[in-house]
């Protein structure tokens, strides 16, 4: 559909070039509203990008030598009897450690008990039947939050 403009108002038809420019401006406006604290945007930014999540984890965990070998986003872990989880980011480092990174924009939902539950769900999937518990790799749960978590002194970093 073409629309003409007259003194800033749309009263007729736009050229194809003007339509493309208008669509481009609308897309740019939508992009300005995205933040890495948005699940959809975060998923696309880190999906399969080991270098980016490696940099984030090196900074947050203060481990400049950390090397990420694998990264997956929006990993669903089903619990048939109880609550399942969806990890925003699940990374594996060069030592075999598993790192769950959760992005939490809202004030609620980034507490210690959620971190504990996520950690237990990771552990539950890491050993095969009969494996020795000593083979359980190190795991980390990192929350990156939009605001300080009430009652958490170092919440601007991680816990």
Secondary structure as UniProt FT lines:
FT   STRAND          4..6
FT   TURN            7..8
FT   STRAND          9..10
FT   HELIX           16..32
FT   TURN            36..37
FT   HELIX           39..46
FT   TURN            47..48
FT   HELIX           50..60
FT   TURN            61..62
FT   TURN            64..65
FT   STRAND          68..77
FT   STRAND          85..93
FT   TURN            94..95
FT   STRAND          98..104
FT   HELIX           112..126
FT   TURN            129..130
FT   HELIX           133..135
FT   STRAND          139..145
FT   TURN            150..151
FT   TURN            153..157
//
